[in-house]
Amino acid sequence: MSAQILIQGRLSGTEDFLLAPPADRDNRAFEARLWWLALLGEVLPRALLADLQLPSLLLGSSGGGRFLVILPDQARADAAGRFLTRAAEALREITDGAVRIAWSATENLGDWTVVRKRLQDGMGDASKALVSQPGFFEPFVAAPTGSDRLPRGLRDVPAVGWSFDFPALLAAEGGTYRFDLGRQASADNIAMTRHAARGIDKKNPEAIASTKELAKRSKGQKLFALLRGEIDDFGTRMRRVQSVEEHVHLSMLYKQFLAGEIELLCSQGEYFQRVTVLETGSADFVVCGSWDALAGFARELHRVFALFADENLKELPGGEAKTITMALTVANPGEPLGRIWEDSVRDLEIAKANDKDCLYILGRVLEWKQLHDAAELTEAIVQLNEEFKGGKHFLAQLRNLYKKVETPDLTGGPGDQERLMARAIRFQRRFARVANRREREFQKLRAHLMKEMAGRGARGKLKLRPEGLVALEWARLAED
């Protein structure tokens, strides 16, 4: 009896294609490419198995542009290679060479760590083969023609079809093979998190809300944002598994958690019409929505992930893949989705370079406990500003003052620092002259706010806590 053959595949160049013109400035084109790529990563390995007349149960894992399939013999593996070669040629034509498929195959013999290394070495050889192709190092020039072939409106279809005769391999109708789309994963069903806030067009009530509509639903300044998250050290955890069965189990466990919990959170009234899921994978996700809704969304998702890790991952040694890091990137007015997508990738990298189990928000990297403190400080600042009747100018003045305290001019002398600190103290004392009917409550709130925001650092210098600046910026955005 022949040994099982494992085939591991990966889509590369997806980011270049996703952000190439016109998707870098056209939100509809960007969303069409994003959803097409997400479906492609799920449908491609299933179409491969269907073409080999094998059940979908032999699909080990899929999503995030990666897949692993299990084949019964070498003859099927050779046929799979021919199928993937044909698919790679079709993708090269559709995306003008931007999206490529790399894959490797090996027998499922020996220790899993050895098997996995053989798969990784095969992927490396496939990448070297791409590098050796003529013109690989030529400057990349993105052509917009590929986007014209991509079908739009795939988010809400009940099923998707695959055929090499389709202009983009996938379509909502017809196809050599068809796959159902839904929330529950099964052998013949692709589980996709497809929640989307709906627009206000009465003629088309099923239309998805645009980024402008999501921004208008914000409380405070009308801005939209992206929340991007990634499970810390997920790759390290997967490299430590001892068998292909454990690899499949863990990858599906994380994938189903992210898809299920994000879908559940989106169904809550606070987020139902204010957030739209853009992407969910085995270890990462991206959600678009009103900026203030996503701040609460991030806190709640972190809370349930901590419970999930305590309950389901306590038997696993080490801390890998037991925490999650996120980045909340707020868009400027009128900024296209493609541009903010790039910024969110950068912000998440900043957060991961700083620490694990943290959040990048409003220019700062905070621990999750600090985010809770920043939210409480924001409420105190808003309440105090209402009592003080300072308005937007007061918040801007306070923020600029503390930014100067935190990053003073290095060319200035000790006298400049002392004057700056004295100015901050005088600014704080101005609150003391505010009186109203709730004098005691007001003074207590003021004292709490100043204690929480500012402290003394080295040599008596005034230093603002990181969550203090986040709270100031948060309060400024909360002002309509």
Secondary structure, DSSP 8 states (H G I E B T S, - for coil): ----EEEEEEEESHHHHHTSTTTTT-HHHHHHHHHHHHHHHHHHHHHHHHHTT--GGGEEEEETTEEEEEESSHHHHHHHHHHHHHHHHHHHHHTTT-SEEEEEEEE--S-HHHHHHHHHHHHHHHHHHHHTSTTTTS-----THHHHHS-S--TT-SEEEE-TTSTTSEESS--SEEEEEESS-BTTEEE------B---TT-TTSB--HHHHHHTSSSS--EEEEEEEETTHHHHHHT-SSHHHHHHHHHHHHHHHHHHHHHHHTSTTTTTTEEEEEE-SSEEEEEEEHHHHHHHHHHHHHHHHHHHHHHSTTSSSSTTS-EEEEEEE--TT--HHHHHHHHHHHHHHHHHH-SSEEEETTEEEEHHHHHHHHHHHHHHHHHHHHHT-HHHHHHHHHHHHHHHHS--TTS-HHHHHHHHHHHHHHHHGGGG---TTHHHHHHHHHHHHHHHEEE-GGG-EEE-HHHHHHHHHHHHH--
